[in-house]
Amino acid sequence: MPGERTLENTQKLVDDFKERTGGRYMNLMTSDEYPCYETAILNAYGETVVPPRTGKPGRPRKPYQVAPKQLRYATVHKTRRKGRVVKVETRVIFGVLAAILLALGRSRVSNVVNTSFVERHNGTDRNRNSRKVRKSYGFSKDWEVHEAVTYLTMYSYNFCWAVRTLRVKDKEGRWHPRTPAMKAGLTDHVWSMQEWLAFPAVQR
């Protein structure tokens, strides 16, 4: 979701994530402490509670959202001194600590709440898109071009770049390259940039 870090864009990001994952509850969702995530996640996954009428004078209470028991969300709190991270703490926002620990125990990729995966992805994105490199002359001067290049580099990374750690070895001991899209089951081969650029964006 390219754009400024606002509640509106955060809500679009969470709603898109929920749609792509079929609306199911994740074993664990994590992020930094940007407060809009909590609001957006509750809006997307929360259950609406309609307070019963009390029969007393005055306006009835408005419906409100509550987090279902299956929703598990934790954040990473970083303490910095002189620009350096000196302490990292976990804060449970939705769910109970026991459920968070259980999810981490079952995870095949991490045993702590962290944001390292998205930070690694952002680092790769900046490496592939010079418009996002900090303190450089390669910054975008036009938003539409910036957005277009963002999508180009993001999708070409997923379909056209064979990631070394995703390769697989066959029975003969030969390595076969794989892209993130192949790992996700979206395609069966590494795409060339020509194939990607010629692929119709709208299927008829």
PAZA-877401 format. One line per 8 residues: number of its first residue (from 1); their letters; for each residue x, y, z of N, C-alpha, C, CB. Coordinates in nm, 3 decimals. Glycine has a CB too. Layout:
N
NUM	a	X,Y,Z,X,Y,Z,X,Y,Z,X,Y,Z ~ ...
***
This chain:
204
1	mpgertle	0.085,-0.118,0.000,0.000,0.000,0.000,0.089,0.124,0.000,-0.096,0.000,0.122 ~ 0.129,0.172,-0.116,0.213,0.292,-0.120,0.132,0.414,-0.079,0.273,0.313,-0.260 ~ 0.196,0.504,-0.007,0.128,0.626,0.036,0.172,0.667,0.175,-0.023,0.607,0.034 ~ 0.117,0.777,0.222,0.150,0.826,0.355,0.096,0.733,0.462,0.096,0.968,0.374 ~ 0.160,0.738,0.577,0.117,0.655,0.690,0.001,0.724,0.760,0.235,0.628,0.790 ~ -0.120,0.693,0.715,-0.240,0.752,0.772,-0.336,0.640,0.811,-0.307,0.849,0.671 ~ -0.438,0.676,0.888,-0.538,0.577,0.928,-0.611,0.523,0.806,-0.639,0.638,1.028 ~ -0.640,0.608,0.710,-0.711,0.565,0.590,-0.631,0.460,0.513,-0.741,0.685,0.499
9	ntqklvdd	-0.502,0.486,0.491,-0.420,0.391,0.418,-0.394,0.264,0.499,-0.288,0.456,0.380 ~ -0.382,0.280,0.630,-0.364,0.162,0.716,-0.487,0.073,0.710,-0.337,0.205,0.862 ~ -0.606,0.134,0.706,-0.729,0.056,0.697,-0.736,-0.017,0.563,-0.851,0.146,0.714 ~ -0.693,0.050,0.456,-0.691,-0.016,0.325,-0.596,-0.135,0.326,-0.649,0.084,0.215 ~ -0.481,-0.118,0.391,-0.383,-0.226,0.399,-0.440,-0.346,0.474,-0.255,-0.176,0.468 ~ -0.500,-0.322,0.590,-0.554,-0.432,0.671,-0.672,-0.498,0.600,-0.598,-0.381,0.809 ~ -0.758,-0.418,0.539,-0.873,-0.475,0.466,-0.827,-0.562,0.349,-0.966,-0.363,0.415 ~ -0.723,-0.515,0.279,-0.668,-0.592,0.167,-0.608,-0.723,0.218,-0.563,-0.510,0.090
17	fkertggr	-0.536,-0.715,0.329,-0.478,-0.835,0.389,-0.586,-0.935,0.428,-0.393,-0.798,0.511 ~ -0.693,-0.886,0.488,-0.802,-0.975,0.530,-0.866,-1.043,0.410,-0.908,-0.896,0.609 ~ -0.884,-0.968,0.302,-0.945,-1.025,0.181,-0.854,-1.131,0.120,-0.975,-0.914,0.079 ~ -0.723,-1.102,0.114,-0.629,-1.197,0.053,-0.616,-1.325,0.134,-0.492,-1.131,0.038 ~ -0.642,-1.319,0.263,-0.630,-1.438,0.348,-0.766,-1.500,0.377,-0.561,-1.403,0.480 ~ -0.867,-1.463,0.300,-0.998,-1.525,0.312,-1.072,-1.490,0.440,-0.984,-1.671,0.305 ~ -1.030,-1.384,0.508,-1.099,-1.341,0.629,-1.072,-1.426,0.751,-1.245,-1.340,0.603 ~ -0.985,-1.526,0.738,-0.959,-1.613,0.853,-0.868,-1.542,0.954,-0.894,-1.747,0.806
25	ymnlmtsd	-0.875,-1.588,1.077,-0.790,-1.531,1.181,-0.649,-1.587,1.169,-0.849,-1.560,1.321 ~ -0.550,-1.500,1.180,-0.412,-1.542,1.174,-0.370,-1.601,1.309,-0.321,-1.424,1.136 ~ -0.271,-1.690,1.306,-0.218,-1.740,1.432,-0.165,-1.627,1.518,-0.108,-1.843,1.406 ~ -0.104,-1.528,1.451,-0.051,-1.412,1.523,-0.024,-1.301,1.423,0.079,-1.448,1.601 ~ -0.067,-1.180,1.457,-0.035,-1.061,1.378,0.056,-0.973,1.462,-0.166,-0.984,1.334 ~ 0.158,-0.918,1.400,0.252,-0.832,1.471,0.280,-0.705,1.392,0.384,-0.907,1.499 ~ 0.321,-0.602,1.462,0.358,-0.476,1.397,0.436,-0.392,1.497,0.231,-0.398,1.347 ~ 0.478,-0.274,1.451,0.535,-0.180,1.546,0.419,-0.112,1.621,0.626,-0.074,1.473
33	eypcyeta	0.449,-0.006,1.696,0.347,0.053,1.781,0.266,0.166,1.716,0.411,0.106,1.905 ~ 0.269,0.175,1.585,0.189,0.276,1.518,0.042,0.255,1.556,0.208,0.270,1.362 ~ -0.021,0.351,1.625,-0.154,0.327,1.684,-0.265,0.298,1.583,-0.193,0.446,1.764 ~ -0.249,0.339,1.458,-0.355,0.317,1.359,-0.374,0.168,1.329,-0.322,0.391,1.232 ~ -0.270,0.086,1.352,-0.286,-0.058,1.327,-0.393,-0.117,1.418,-0.153,-0.131,1.349 ~ -0.390,-0.081,1.545,-0.488,-0.135,1.639,-0.630,-0.099,1.596,-0.462,-0.083,1.780 ~ -0.650,0.027,1.558,-0.782,0.072,1.514,-0.826,-0.001,1.388,-0.782,0.222,1.489 ~ -0.735,-0.011,1.290,-0.769,-0.074,1.162,-0.798,-0.223,1.179,-0.655,-0.055,1.062
41	ilnayget	-0.720,-0.292,1.261,-0.741,-0.435,1.283,-0.874,-0.458,1.353,-0.625,-0.495,1.366 ~ -0.906,-0.373,1.451,-1.034,-0.388,1.521,-1.151,-0.360,1.427,-1.041,-0.294,1.642 ~ -1.136,-0.260,1.339,-1.242,-0.231,1.242,-1.264,-0.347,1.146,-1.207,-0.105,1.164 ~ -1.154,-0.414,1.107,-1.163,-0.521,1.008,-1.210,-0.653,1.069,-1.029,-0.541,0.942 ~ -1.163,-0.685,1.187,-1.190,-0.816,1.246,-1.283,-0.813,1.366,-1.061,-0.880,1.286 ~ -1.314,-0.694,1.416,-1.393,-0.684,1.537,-1.539,-0.726,1.520,-1.389,-0.544,1.587 ~ -1.600,-0.760,1.631,-1.742,-0.796,1.633,-1.820,-0.678,1.691,-1.766,-0.925,1.717 ~ -1.932,-0.647,1.627,-2.012,-0.533,1.669,-2.104,-0.572,1.785,-2.095,-0.479,1.551
49	vvpprtgk	-2.100,-0.492,1.889,-2.186,-0.513,2.006,-2.287,-0.400,2.012,-2.102,-0.520,2.138 ~ -2.414,-0.435,2.016,-2.520,-0.336,2.026,-2.571,-0.335,2.170,-2.637,-0.366,1.924 ~ -2.543,-0.230,2.245,-2.587,-0.225,2.386,-2.739,-0.231,2.396,-2.534,-0.097,2.454 ~ -2.792,-0.307,2.489,-2.939,-0.313,2.506,-2.992,-0.182,2.561,-2.979,-0.430,2.600 ~ -3.115,-0.155,2.530,-3.178,-0.034,2.581,-3.205,-0.050,2.730,-3.310,-0.003,2.505 ~ -3.182,0.056,2.802,-3.200,0.052,2.948,-3.338,0.099,2.992,-3.094,0.138,3.015 ~ -3.409,0.165,2.901,-3.540,0.220,2.938,-3.530,0.352,3.011,-3.613,0.122,3.024 ~ -3.409,0.399,3.031,-3.390,0.527,3.099,-3.387,0.640,2.997,-3.261,0.526,3.183
57	pgrprkpy	-3.415,0.763,3.040,-3.411,0.878,2.948,-3.269,0.898,2.892,-3.458,1.006,3.020 ~ -3.266,0.961,2.777,-3.137,0.990,2.716,-3.109,0.902,2.595,-3.026,0.974,2.817 ~ -3.007,0.938,2.524,-2.972,0.864,2.404,-2.913,0.728,2.441,-2.872,0.944,2.319 ~ -2.950,0.624,2.365,-2.893,0.491,2.392,-2.746,0.488,2.351,-2.971,0.380,2.316 ~ -2.671,0.399,2.410,-2.530,0.386,2.377,-2.514,0.337,2.233,-2.461,0.289,2.474 ~ -2.414,0.389,2.167,-2.388,0.351,2.028,-2.323,0.213,2.021,-2.299,0.457,1.959 ~ -2.346,0.141,1.911,-2.277,0.012,1.892,-2.126,0.033,1.891,-2.323,-0.055,1.760 ~ -2.052,-0.066,1.936,-1.906,-0.056,1.940,-1.845,-0.189,1.903,-1.858,-0.011,2.078
65	qvapkqlr	-1.716,-0.186,1.871,-1.643,-0.304,1.827,-1.565,-0.367,1.943,-1.548,-0.269,1.712 ~ -1.566,-0.498,1.948,-1.483,-0.570,2.044,-1.402,-0.674,1.969,-1.570,-0.636,2.156 ~ -1.285,-0.706,2.022,-1.199,-0.804,1.958,-1.246,-0.945,1.991,-1.052,-0.784,2.001 ~ -1.267,-1.030,1.891,-1.304,-1.170,1.918,-1.189,-1.244,1.984,-1.346,-1.242,1.788 ~ -1.220,-1.354,2.050,-1.119,-1.431,2.122,-1.012,-1.486,2.027,-1.184,-1.544,2.199 ~ -1.050,-1.513,1.902,-0.954,-1.573,1.808,-0.851,-1.473,1.755,-1.028,-1.634,1.692 ~ -0.873,-1.344,1.781,-0.784,-1.241,1.727,-0.662,-1.227,1.818,-0.859,-1.105,1.714 ~ -0.544,-1.244,1.758,-0.419,-1.232,1.834,-0.329,-1.129,1.765,-0.348,-1.370,1.847
73	yatvhktr	-0.296,-1.026,1.838,-0.215,-0.917,1.782,-0.123,-0.862,1.889,-0.306,-0.804,1.724 ~ 0.005,-0.855,1.858,0.105,-0.803,1.952,0.196,-0.705,1.880,0.187,-0.919,2.014 ~ 0.251,-0.613,1.957,0.339,-0.511,1.899,0.478,-0.519,1.962,0.279,-0.371,1.920 ~ 0.571,-0.457,1.892,0.708,-0.448,1.939,0.734,-0.305,1.986,0.809,-0.489,1.827 ~ 0.776,-0.292,2.110,0.810,-0.161,2.167,0.962,-0.151,2.178,0.742,-0.140,2.305 ~ 1.019,-0.054,2.108,1.165,-0.037,2.108,1.203,0.088,2.187,1.220,-0.028,1.963 ~ 1.295,0.072,2.280,1.349,0.185,2.356,1.481,0.226,2.294,1.367,0.148,2.507 ~ 1.492,0.352,2.258,1.613,0.401,2.192,1.686,0.504,2.278,1.577,0.464,2.056
81	rkgrvvkv	1.817,0.500,2.270,1.903,0.598,2.334,2.007,0.645,2.234,1.970,0.541,2.462 ~ 2.005,0.773,2.209,2.096,0.832,2.112,2.083,0.765,1.975,2.241,0.822,2.162 ~ 1.959,0.734,1.939,1.933,0.678,1.808,1.956,0.529,1.797,2.016,0.747,1.709 ~ 1.996,0.463,1.904,2.022,0.319,1.901,1.920,0.245,1.986,2.165,0.289,1.949 ~ 1.876,0.129,1.937,1.781,0.047,2.012,1.855,-0.024,2.125,1.710,-0.056,1.919 ~ 1.810,0.001,2.248,1.876,-0.058,2.364,1.787,-0.161,2.434,1.918,0.050,2.463 ~ 1.657,-0.161,2.400,1.567,-0.255,2.465,1.447,-0.281,2.375,1.521,-0.201,2.603 ~ 1.404,-0.406,2.366,1.288,-0.444,2.286,1.189,-0.519,2.375,1.329,-0.532,2.163
89	etrvifgv	1.065,-0.472,2.378,0.962,-0.533,2.461,0.842,-0.572,2.376,0.919,-0.437,2.574 ~ 0.770,-0.673,2.420,0.649,-0.718,2.352,0.527,-0.672,2.429,0.648,-0.870,2.336 ~ 0.429,-0.622,2.357,0.304,-0.580,2.419,0.187,-0.647,2.348,0.290,-0.425,2.415 ~ 0.106,-0.719,2.423,-0.010,-0.790,2.368,-0.127,-0.693,2.359,-0.047,-0.914,2.455 ~ -0.181,-0.675,2.240,-0.293,-0.582,2.219,-0.426,-0.658,2.217,-0.275,-0.503,2.087 ~ -0.435,-0.762,2.135,-0.556,-0.845,2.129,-0.516,-0.990,2.158,-0.625,-0.834,1.988 ~ -0.598,-1.058,2.237,-0.566,-1.194,2.276,-0.501,-1.197,2.413,-0.476,-1.259,2.172 ~ -0.466,-1.316,2.457,-0.401,-1.333,2.586,-0.258,-1.380,2.564,-0.479,-1.434,2.676
97	laaillal	-0.173,-1.357,2.663,-0.032,-1.390,2.648,-0.010,-1.538,2.620,0.043,-1.350,2.773 ~ -0.090,-1.624,2.685,-0.074,-1.768,2.664,-0.098,-1.806,2.519,-0.170,-1.846,2.754 ~ -0.198,-1.743,2.455,-0.226,-1.772,2.314,-0.115,-1.720,2.224,-0.360,-1.709,2.273 ~ -0.056,-1.606,2.260,0.054,-1.551,2.182,0.174,-1.644,2.189,0.092,-1.410,2.232 ~ 0.207,-1.691,2.309,0.320,-1.781,2.327,0.298,-1.913,2.255,0.345,-1.806,2.476 ~ 0.173,-1.961,2.256,0.142,-2.085,2.185,0.163,-2.069,2.036,-0.002,-2.128,2.214 ~ 0.119,-1.956,1.981,0.138,-1.929,1.838,0.286,-1.922,1.802,0.069,-1.798,1.799 ~ 0.366,-1.860,1.889,0.510,-1.850,1.864,0.575,-1.988,1.873,0.576,-1.754,1.963
105	grsrvsnv	0.526,-2.071,1.965,0.581,-2.205,1.979,0.555,-2.291,1.856,0.524,-2.271,2.101 ~ 0.444,-2.264,1.787,0.410,-2.341,1.668,0.470,-2.283,1.540,0.261,-2.348,1.654 ~ 0.525,-2.162,1.550,0.578,-2.096,1.431,0.704,-2.165,1.381,0.607,-1.950,1.460 ~ 0.719,-2.174,1.249,0.837,-2.232,1.188,0.941,-2.127,1.151,0.798,-2.312,1.065 ~ 0.910,-2.000,1.174,1.001,-1.894,1.129,1.052,-1.804,1.241,0.932,-1.810,1.027 ~ 0.985,-1.802,1.356,1.030,-1.713,1.463,0.973,-1.758,1.597,0.989,-1.567,1.434 ~ 1.049,-1.736,1.704,1.001,-1.769,1.837,0.981,-1.647,1.925,1.097,-1.864,1.904 ~ 0.987,-1.529,1.864,0.962,-1.403,1.936,0.877,-1.312,1.849,1.097,-1.334,1.974
113	vntsfver	0.807,-1.220,1.914,0.732,-1.118,1.840,0.833,-1.019,1.783,0.627,-1.045,1.934 ~ 0.827,-0.998,1.653,0.923,-0.906,1.591,0.866,-0.847,1.463,1.055,-0.977,1.563 ~ 0.935,-0.749,1.410,0.897,-0.687,1.283,1.010,-0.703,1.181,0.864,-0.537,1.303 ~ 1.100,-0.798,1.205,1.219,-0.812,1.121,1.185,-0.852,0.978,1.312,-0.913,1.181 ~ 1.076,-0.927,0.960,1.043,-0.973,0.825,0.999,-0.857,0.736,0.932,-1.079,0.830 ~ 0.911,-0.772,0.788,0.868,-0.658,0.707,0.981,-0.557,0.692,0.745,-0.590,0.771 ~ 1.067,-0.545,0.793,1.182,-0.455,0.781,1.279,-0.505,0.674,1.254,-0.441,0.916 ~ 1.297,-0.638,0.667,1.383,-0.696,0.563,1.322,-0.672,0.425,1.403,-0.848,0.586
121	hngtdrnr	1.190,-0.686,0.417,1.122,-0.661,0.290,1.137,-0.514,0.249,0.972,-0.698,0.299 ~ 1.123,-0.423,0.345,1.138,-0.281,0.313,1.281,-0.250,0.268,1.102,-0.194,0.435 ~ 1.379,-0.317,0.329,1.517,-0.297,0.287,1.539,-0.345,0.145,1.612,-0.369,0.382 ~ 1.481,-0.460,0.112,1.490,-0.512,-0.025,1.421,-0.418,-0.123,1.429,-0.652,-0.034 ~ 1.307,-0.364,-0.081,1.232,-0.272,-0.167,1.314,-0.147,-0.196,1.098,-0.234,-0.101 ~ 1.380,-0.093,-0.094,1.463,0.026,-0.116,1.583,-0.007,-0.205,1.511,0.083,0.017 ~ 1.635,-0.128,-0.192,1.748,-0.168,-0.274,1.711,-0.179,-0.421,1.804,-0.301,-0.225 ~ 1.587,-0.220,-0.448,1.541,-0.238,-0.586,1.478,-0.111,-0.643,1.441,-0.352,-0.592
129	nsrkvrks	1.443,-0.018,-0.558,1.376,0.104,-0.602,1.450,0.224,-0.545,1.226,0.105,-0.559 ~ 1.534,0.285,-0.627,1.619,0.394,-0.579,1.538,0.517,-0.537,1.718,0.433,-0.685 ~ 1.412,0.523,-0.578,1.327,0.635,-0.539,1.299,0.635,-0.389,1.196,0.632,-0.616 ~ 1.321,0.521,-0.324,1.293,0.511,-0.181,1.419,0.513,-0.094,1.216,0.385,-0.153 ~ 1.535,0.528,-0.159,1.659,0.533,-0.082,1.664,0.665,-0.005,1.783,0.519,-0.175 ~ 1.697,0.656,0.123,1.700,0.777,0.204,1.820,0.863,0.173,1.699,0.740,0.351 ~ 1.800,0.993,0.182,1.906,1.092,0.165,1.979,1.074,0.032,2.006,1.083,0.281 ~ 1.903,1.070,-0.076,1.963,1.058,-0.208,1.891,1.153,-0.304,1.955,0.912,-0.260
137	ygfskdwe	1.946,1.166,-0.426,1.885,1.250,-0.528,1.790,1.171,-0.617,1.993,1.315,-0.614 ~ 1.763,1.045,-0.580,1.677,0.962,-0.662,1.531,0.966,-0.621,1.724,0.823,-0.658 ~ 1.495,1.062,-0.534,1.357,1.066,-0.485,1.260,1.101,-0.598,1.344,1.167,-0.371 ~ 1.135,1.058,-0.581,1.032,1.084,-0.682,0.981,1.227,-0.671,0.916,0.985,-0.667 ~ 0.956,1.285,-0.786,0.898,1.420,-0.791,0.751,1.417,-0.832,0.976,1.508,-0.886 ~ 0.704,1.299,-0.873,0.566,1.286,-0.916,0.507,1.162,-0.849,0.556,1.276,-1.072 ~ 0.392,1.179,-0.781,0.335,1.069,-0.705,0.292,0.954,-0.794,0.217,1.118,-0.624 ~ 0.231,0.979,-0.908,0.183,0.872,-0.994,0.298,0.784,-1.043,0.107,0.929,-1.112
145	vheavtyl	0.410,0.847,-1.079,0.526,0.771,-1.123,0.582,0.690,-1.006,0.635,0.865,-1.182 ~ 0.586,0.751,-0.889,0.636,0.681,-0.771,0.553,0.556,-0.741,0.636,0.775,-0.649 ~ 0.422,0.570,-0.749,0.332,0.458,-0.723,0.351,0.349,-0.828,0.186,0.505,-0.721 ~ 0.364,0.390,-0.955,0.381,0.293,-1.063,0.511,0.214,-1.048,0.379,0.365,-1.199 ~ 0.620,0.283,-1.016,0.748,0.215,-0.999,0.744,0.124,-0.876,0.863,0.318,-0.985 ~ 0.671,0.165,-0.772,0.657,0.082,-0.653,0.594,-0.051,-0.687,0.572,0.154,-0.547 ~ 0.485,-0.048,-0.763,0.420,-0.173,-0.802,0.506,-0.255,-0.897,0.285,-0.144,-0.866 ~ 0.577,-0.188,-0.987,0.664,-0.259,-1.081,0.772,-0.336,-1.006,0.728,-0.161,-1.179
153	tmysynfc	0.841,-0.270,-0.913,0.949,-0.337,-0.840,0.895,-0.444,-0.746,1.031,-0.234,-0.761 ~ 0.778,-0.420,-0.688,0.721,-0.517,-0.594,0.680,-0.645,-0.665,0.601,-0.457,-0.522 ~ 0.610,-0.633,-0.777,0.563,-0.752,-0.846,0.674,-0.822,-0.922,0.451,-0.716,-0.940 ~ 0.768,-0.746,-0.976,0.880,-0.811,-1.044,0.967,-0.887,-0.944,0.965,-0.707,-1.121 ~ 0.974,-0.837,-0.821,1.046,-0.910,-0.716,0.979,-1.045,-0.690,1.052,-0.827,-0.585 ~ 0.847,-1.045,-0.682,0.774,-1.167,-0.648,0.774,-1.270,-0.762,0.632,-1.134,-0.611 ~ 0.776,-1.223,-0.886,0.763,-1.315,-0.999,0.893,-1.338,-1.076,0.658,-1.265,-1.093 ~ 0.982,-1.238,-1.077,1.098,-1.245,-1.165,1.231,-1.266,-1.094,1.106,-1.120,-1.244
161	wavrtlrv	1.235,-1.252,-0.964,1.362,-1.262,-0.892,1.368,-1.393,-0.816,1.381,-1.143,-0.796 ~ 1.458,-1.482,-0.857,1.476,-1.610,-0.788,1.557,-1.586,-0.660,1.547,-1.714,-0.880 ~ 1.494,-1.611,-0.547,1.558,-1.588,-0.417,1.638,-1.712,-0.378,1.452,-1.555,-0.308 ~ 1.763,-1.692,-0.342,1.852,-1.805,-0.314,1.797,-1.896,-0.204,1.990,-1.755,-0.275 ~ 1.741,-1.838,-0.099,1.694,-1.919,0.014,1.566,-1.996,-0.017,1.672,-1.831,0.134 ~ 1.505,-1.972,-0.133,1.383,-2.043,-0.171,1.409,-2.157,-0.268,1.284,-1.946,-0.231 ~ 1.532,-2.172,-0.314,1.562,-2.276,-0.411,1.543,-2.414,-0.348,1.707,-2.260,-0.464 ~ 1.516,-2.513,-0.433,1.494,-2.649,-0.386,1.586,-2.745,-0.461,1.345,-2.690,-0.403
169	kdkegrwh	1.621,-2.855,-0.396,1.710,-2.954,-0.456,1.629,-3.079,-0.493,1.826,-2.990,-0.359 ~ 1.651,-3.129,-0.614,1.580,-3.248,-0.657,1.655,-3.374,-0.613,1.562,-3.248,-0.811 ~ 1.604,-3.489,-0.652,1.662,-3.615,-0.609,1.803,-3.636,-0.664,1.574,-3.729,-0.651 ~ 1.834,-3.572,-0.778,1.967,-3.585,-0.838,2.066,-3.486,-0.778,1.959,-3.564,-0.988 ~ 2.019,-3.404,-0.684,2.109,-3.309,-0.620,2.124,-3.177,-0.694,2.243,-3.370,-0.605 ~ 2.038,-3.152,-0.792,2.044,-3.028,-0.868,1.953,-2.924,-0.805,2.006,-3.051,-1.014 ~ 2.001,-2.802,-0.798,1.923,-2.693,-0.740,1.831,-2.631,-0.845,2.016,-2.585,-0.680 ~ 1.709,-2.600,-0.804,1.613,-2.536,-0.893,1.570,-2.402,-0.831,1.490,-2.628,-0.918
177	prtpamka	1.585,-2.293,-0.909,1.552,-2.161,-0.853,1.401,-2.145,-0.835,1.605,-2.049,-0.945 ~ 1.365,-2.064,-0.735,1.224,-2.034,-0.710,1.210,-1.887,-0.671,1.166,-2.126,-0.599 ~ 1.099,-1.831,-0.711,1.065,-1.695,-0.672,0.962,-1.699,-0.559,1.010,-1.614,-0.794 ~ 0.939,-1.585,-0.492,0.833,-1.583,-0.391,0.697,-1.625,-0.446,0.822,-1.444,-0.331 ~ 0.667,-1.589,-0.571,0.539,-1.627,-0.630,0.530,-1.778,-0.650,0.519,-1.556,-0.764 ~ 0.642,-1.841,-0.683,0.643,-1.987,-0.696,0.624,-2.052,-0.560,0.776,-2.034,-0.760 ~ 0.689,-1.998,-0.458,0.673,-2.051,-0.323,0.528,-2.040,-0.277,0.764,-1.976,-0.225 ~ 0.459,-1.933,-0.317,0.320,-1.912,-0.277,0.222,-1.990,-0.364,0.286,-1.765,-0.284
185	gltdhvws	0.274,-2.059,-0.468,0.188,-2.138,-0.555,0.114,-2.057,-0.660,0.090,-2.212,-0.473 ~ 0.162,-1.937,-0.690,0.096,-1.851,-0.788,0.144,-1.876,-0.930,0.117,-1.705,-0.752 ~ 0.259,-1.939,-0.944,0.312,-1.969,-1.076,0.405,-2.089,-1.064,0.387,-1.846,-1.137 ~ 0.443,-2.146,-1.180,0.528,-2.264,-1.178,0.666,-2.240,-1.237,0.460,-2.375,-1.252 ~ 0.701,-2.114,-1.267,0.831,-2.087,-1.326,0.875,-1.945,-1.294,0.826,-2.108,-1.478 ~ 1.003,-1.920,-1.315,1.058,-1.785,-1.297,1.025,-1.702,-1.421,1.212,-1.789,-1.272 ~ 0.958,-1.591,-1.399,0.920,-1.506,-1.512,1.037,-1.418,-1.555,0.797,-1.419,-1.477 ~ 1.042,-1.389,-1.684,1.135,-1.286,-1.733,1.064,-1.151,-1.725,1.181,-1.317,-1.880
193	mqewlafp	1.141,-1.044,-1.727,1.081,-0.912,-1.725,0.995,-0.889,-1.849,1.188,-0.803,-1.714 ~ 1.038,-0.945,-1.962,0.959,-0.931,-2.085,0.823,-0.998,-2.068,1.034,-0.991,-2.205 ~ 0.822,-1.119,-2.010,0.696,-1.188,-1.987,0.607,-1.109,-1.892,0.721,-1.328,-1.932 ~ 0.669,-1.055,-1.788,0.591,-0.980,-1.689,0.531,-0.853,-1.749,0.680,-0.945,-1.568 ~ 0.611,-0.778,-1.825,0.564,-0.652,-1.881,0.459,-0.675,-1.990,0.682,-0.572,-1.939 ~ 0.466,-0.789,-2.058,0.370,-0.817,-2.166,0.243,-0.884,-2.116,0.434,-0.904,-2.270 ~ 0.242,-0.923,-1.988,0.124,-0.991,-1.934,0.010,-0.892,-1.917,0.157,-1.058,-1.799 ~ -0.109,-0.920,-1.971,-0.220,-0.825,-1.961,-0.265,-0.805,-1.816,-0.338,-0.872,-2.045
201	avqr	-0.278,-0.681,-1.777,-0.319,-0.651,-1.639,-0.465,-0.683,-1.616,-0.294,-0.506,-1.607 ~ -0.546,-0.674,-1.719,-0.689,-0.702,-1.709,-0.719,-0.826,-1.791,-0.775,-0.581,-1.756 ~ -0.766,-0.932,-1.724,-0.798,-1.056,-1.794,-0.941,-1.049,-1.849,-0.782,-1.178,-1.698 ~ -0.958,-1.088,-1.974,-1.091,-1.084,-2.037,-1.140,-1.227,-2.063,-1.086,-1.003,-2.172
***
